[in-house]
């Protein structure tokens, strides 16, 4: 049976949903899966490297309302042309409503893959549509126990449909790059003799960039040879760069920006710790999971994580990393500086995180739940 994956986030974009959808496709038979994703800069280079088919398009009308009618028309034709037997839909609204209408008129079943932002956005003013889409789905896949519980607070009658499938890292995060390549990267980024922390995240609300910028001078007092690598892009990029300049931190930060997915493992491997101070955000709520924490763990890095939603499932406090409250400054300063100064302590956590990935967070194991 041929499966169509509908997603609005997909590589070359960086982020948890993009990683999830890519790895979902990668771990299915290439002849049995088609991905429907937005057209964007750099997509051709990504798509030609993979054996499965990717349909790139602009899914929304610029002016006509509802804008998603364009997506409905495109997917409708795709289902007919490719003899699609089932749909895996991400972005419950509006993409889920497209799948709902196709099931209603063409009897093609669909499964909803539910992410944290789906619930936060759907509950604001589209709760009825959200319930309608989820009720008609064959299954509702959530990415953490935290998100499952949040969902059931509003739709407890749908529990029987729910399955937790944790996002897992690609196998490339488990493979060590050649030492010569890593040494070259360190030289290019002037990292010799430095203690390196790395953040891989969208530059948006809830990711804790302002908190770490504010506290970096205090951490530097304890770890004067610290350097911070920032990988990602997003709506808050200009604000973040301005804050770095305002605090005279240009010499201890490296703004890397967008990095192709296949190159990400190298940045983890030249770092000593992963730091992402996630926290609740008014627009998107709490972090439902945190794929980058698992990618870092696969690479053997200990993490400093902000307490938020499902992050405490991705990072085991005092075992694979340290979980902090982003409003408790001293705990953040201590957590980051301790991991960088106490090498054996950090190494033990990194090894525990890697072993946990190998035993629990592989796509082979998680997708058996489907």
N, C-alpha and C positions, 0 to 999 in steps of 0.2 A: 504493500500500500504506500502510495506517495504522500509525503507530508509537506505542507507549506508552512514555513515559519514566517510570521508577520512581525516585524520589529521596526521601531523608529530610531533605534540606537544600535549601531553595528560598526565594527572596525572599518576605516581607520580611527573612528572615535575611540576615546579612552573613557572607561567607566565600567561600573559593575554590570549594567544591563548589556552593554556592548560585548563585554567579555563573556557573559552568560550565553547570549544568543550564538556567538561565534563557536564556543565550545560545545554547545548543544548540537549544532550542525556538524561539527567536526567528529563527534562521537556517534553519528548515525551513518548508515550506508549512503555513500555519496549519490548513488543512482536513485535513492528513495527520498531525497530531501531537496527542496528548493527554498531559498531565502528571499523574501521580499523586504528590501531595505531602501532607505533614502539615498539619492545620488549626492555625492560630495567629493571634494578635492582629495585625490589620492586613492579613490576606491578601486580603480582599475588595477593598480599594482597589487593590492591585497587580493582581489578576487581571482586574478589569473594564476595565483599560486596554489589555489585550492581546487579539489576535484568536483565539488558540488556546484550546482548552478545558483547564481545570485542575480536576481532581477533588481536593477537599480532604477529608481523613478522619483519623480517629485509627487508626493502623495496628496498634497493639498492644493485646492484652488486658492489663488491669491485674493480674489474678491467675492466670488460666489459663495453663498452660505446655504447649508452647512458645508464647510470647506472639505470635510472628509468624504463627501459624495464622490469626489475624484478617486479616492482610495477604493471605495466600494466598487466603482466601475472597473478599475484596474484589476482588483482581486477577483471579481466576478468572472472576467474574461480569462484570467490566469487559471482559475479552478477548472474552467471548461477546456482550455487548450492543453493543460498538462495532466488532465484526469486526476485531480487531487482527491485523495481519499479522506484526509483529515487535516485540520488546521491547528497549529500551535500559535497562540496569539499572546504577544507581549503588549504592554500599554493598553490596559483594559478599556480605557476610554481615550480616544475614539475607536482604536483598532478592534477592540472586543465587540463593539456594536456592529462593525462591518461583518465580523464572523457570525454574530447572532443573526443578522439578516440573511446571510448566505445559507446558514443552516435552515432557517425558516422556509426559504423558497427553493433551495437546492438539496436540502437534507444532508449536507456535509457536516459531520460532527467536529467540534472544536474543544480544545483544552486551553484554559486560561493560565498563563504564567504571571503570577501576581507579585509585584515589587512594591517597596515601601511607598514610593511616590504615588502609586495607583490609589492606595487607600487614602492618603492625605488629601489628594486632589479630588478624588471621587466623592468623599464625604462632605465636601464644602457645599456643593449645590447640585450634585448629580447622583445622590444616593439611590434613587429609584432606578435609574438606568444601570447603575453598578450592580444592583441586586438582580435586575432582569438579565444582564449579560452572564453573571456568575451562576444563576439558577439554571440556565439553559446549557451550561458547559458540561462536558463529560466529567472533567476533573478540574480542580482548582489547585494549582501548584504554587506554594509559597516558599520563600527562600530562607525562612528561619522559624523557629518555634515562637519567637517574639511576635513576628508578623502574623502567624496563625492565631495567636491569642488576641491580638488587636482586631483582627478580622472578625473573630467569633464574638467579640464584644458588641458588634453591630448586626451580625448575620449568623446567629448561633444555629439556625436550622440547616445551614449548609455544611456542617462539620463532616458529614459522611463523604462529601466530595473532596475533602482537603488532603493534600499530601505535601510533606516537607521535603524538598530536594535542595540541598545546600549547593550554592555555586562553588565550583572547584577550580583550582588553577590548571592551566595548560601544562602538559608534561615538560614544556621548554623551561619552566621555572625550576624544575628538578635537576636539569642538566647544567653542569658547570661549563662556562665559556673557557676557551683557551687562555692560559695565564698571560700570554703575550698580548692578547687583545685587551684584557683587563688592565694590564700595566700601561698600555698605550693610552687608554681612556683616562686613567688616573693622572698621567703626565699632561694630557691635553686640558684637564680640568684643574690642574695644579692641586692635586690631592695627596701628594707624597708627604708622609709624616703627619697627616691630618686624621682626626676622628670625624667620621662622616655620618650624618643622619640624612635620611631621604624621605620625602613625602610624595606619594603618587596619588593624585586626586584631582577631581574637577575643582577649579577655582570658583567656588560658589559659597553661599551661606551654609553654615553647619559643619564646615570642614576644619575650622579652628585656626586658620592662617593668622588672623589678627592676634590671637592669644599667644602663639609661638613667637611671632615677631616682637611682641611686647616683652616677653620673658627671655628672649635670646641674650640680651646683655648680661642678665644674672647667670644664665647657664655658662656664658663665656668666662665669667669670673672663675668658675670651677673647672671648665674645660677650654682653655684659651686657644687650643688648636682645632676647635670645632669648625666644620663647614656643613652647610645645609644645602642639599640638592632638592630643587622643586620641579616636579614633573607634572605637567597638566596645563590646561587652559580653561577659560570660562569667563563668565560675566564680571567677576571680581578681580580679574588679572591686573588691570590698571591701578585699582585701589591698593592691591597687595604690593605691587612694585613701588608705588608712591610711598607706602608705609615703610618699606625697606630703606628707601632713600632718606626719608625723614629721620629714621633712627640710625643713619650712617652704618648700615649693615651690608653695603654692597660687597665688601671684601670677604665676607664670610658666607655669602649666599651665592648659589649658582642657579639662575633661572634657566632651566633646560627647555621648558615649554612642551610642545607636542613631541612625543616619541612613538615611532611605529611599535605596534604590539610585540613584534618579534624581537625588538631591541631592548624591551623593558627588563628582562632578566639580568642583563649586564649591569644596569644601574643598581639593582638590589645587591648584586655580587660585589660591587666596589664600595658598598656602604657597611657601616657597623651596626646601625639600628634603624628601624622604621618608626617614624613618628607621624601620627595623624590624630589630631585632637578633635574628634567628632563630638558634636553636641546637638541637642534638640534645636530645631529651627521652625519658626512660625509657618513658613511656606510649605515645607515638605515633611515636617514632623521629625521623628527620630530616625536614626540610621537603622534600617531593617537588618542589615547584614554587614558587609564590608569585605568585598572580594580582595582588595589590595592587601588586607591583613594576612589572608591565606596565601597570596602570591609571595609575600615577604617571608612567611613561615616556610614555604616550600624552598625558598632560597637560603634558609638557615638563619634568618634575621630575627632577633627579638623585637618586640613592638612596645611602643608607648601609645596607648589608645585612650581616647576620650570616652567616658561612660555614656552610652547612648543606645537604646533599643537592643538590637541583636548583636551588637559589637561584642558583648560578653559571651556570646556563643562562638564567635570567630577567634577571640583571644581568651585564653585561660589565664586569669589573673594569678601572678606569682609562679606560673608554670611555663607559659610560652611568651609572656610579656607582662606589662604593668598597666593596669587600668586606672585612670585618674579622673577626677572631677575637674573640668576645664576652668572652673571658677576658684579653684584652690591653687594659687600660684606656687606656693612652696612645694606642694606634692609633685607638680609638673617639673619644676627645676630639679628636684631631687631624683625623680624617676629617670629623666634624660641623662643627667650627669652621672648617676650611679651606673647605668648601663654602659656608658662610654669609658668610665674609669675602671670598673671592675670587670676585666676581660673574661675571666673564667665564669663569672656569674652570667654574663651576657651570652657566652658561648653555650652554656648549659641550657638556657632558655631557647636559644636558636635551634639547637639539636632536638629539643623536646617538640618544638613547633613543626619541624620537618618530619619527625616520626609520626606526629599526629596527622599530618597531611597524608602521608603514605598509608596510614591505617584507616582513616575515616573519609578523607576528602578527595576521592578519585571519582571521575565521571563514570567509570565502569560500575562502581558500587552505587552511586547515587541514582543513575538512570535505570537501575533495576526496579526502582519504585514505580516507574511509569508502566 
